Amino acid sequence: MPVPMLSSLLLPVLALIAITPEPIALHLGPIPVYWYGICYAVGIAASYTVITREANRRGLNAALVDNGIIIVAAAALAGGRAYHVIDQWALYQDNLLKIVMPPYTGLGVYGGIITGVIAAFVIVRRWRQPFWKWADVIAPGIFVMQAIGRWGNFFNQELYGPPTNLPWGIAIDCAHRIGDHGIAQWPCPQFPAETTAFQPLFLYESVSGLIGAAVLLMLARRFGPRMRPGDLFLVWGMWYAAVRFGLETFREGNWTLGGIPTAMVISTLVFVAAGAVLVYRHRPGSTTETWGEPTPFEAAGDDGDDEFYDDDDEPVSEVAAAPADGDGQPSQPG
């Protein structure tokens, strides 16, 4: 594509980013509706669409997503909020009600990931479904959620980096020149609002999410049957960890452990752990199962009431799962 044509396509987007938006989209009577919440609601809806389509394509029961996504989203919201509050405790220590009262202008992604994965694991195992297969189906949906939800940070004028001369730098008004932990930074007398632009970290995460979702969906279609259940989820973990590690280099005054940004520590652990598991499962001679083509049971969209899974997500028939009687035969219901 010629450079002039590319510039003409980018100019409307860059012009949008150059404004300082209002965080409130509208009022329902006395209740303000924030763009932040709208972006995350749209992100959840888009994520739901991706997950259900992938579940159907992979032969899993997509109907389970209807209830599961609400529970997982609530758990992720609670974990993300808790991570943010711990990270920026100085903003809340003098007014604890700000933690639970709207607007919820801060969520820590790693906190949401931890609680969301825990909730998903509990639900999937309770419903006797294969966790790793569902993790693969959910992974691109998480990327889509991230890509859309991060635009809520744009409307709140947050998640930005230091000043930049790059053409996609964003405008931040003087009232929002507050860094992590409530520390004032980049004051307008030294960095005039009319001439200073900042690194749009939210945009980098959003674009990364779009590209990551496309890559995972491509891998699922091209190599899906030959991949091990959980491969896509592990790739997602490595991808996000690498991106987050890089973005942390732009931030100042963030939560640290031993002088190292906490998100960098977590990102390193996630990247190494996910990579090690991925390599181990694909070692020569590995007998780890592959996705394969959907089985008749899965393709039929059964809800799993008659099928069980062992600790390695291997299907076990109902008869085999039943306890044996004294003669070594599966016991029969009385």
Secondary structure, DSSP 8 states (H G I E B T S, - for coil): --HHHHHHHHHHHHHHHTS---SEEEEETTEEEEHHHHHHHHHHHHHHHHHHHHHHHHT--TTHHHHHHHHHHHHHHHHHHHHHHHHTGGGTTT-GGGGTSS------HHHHHHHHHHHHHHHHHHTT--HHHHHHHHHHHHHHHHHHHTHHHHHTT-S--SEE-STT-B---GGG-B-GGG-B-S-TTTS-TTT-EE--HHHHHHHHHHHHHHHHHHHHHHHGGGS-TTHHHHHHHHHHHHHHHHHHTT--S--EETTEEHHHHHHHHHHHHHHHHHHHHTSTT-------S--HHHHTT--STTEEE-TTS-EEEHHHHS-B-TTSSB----
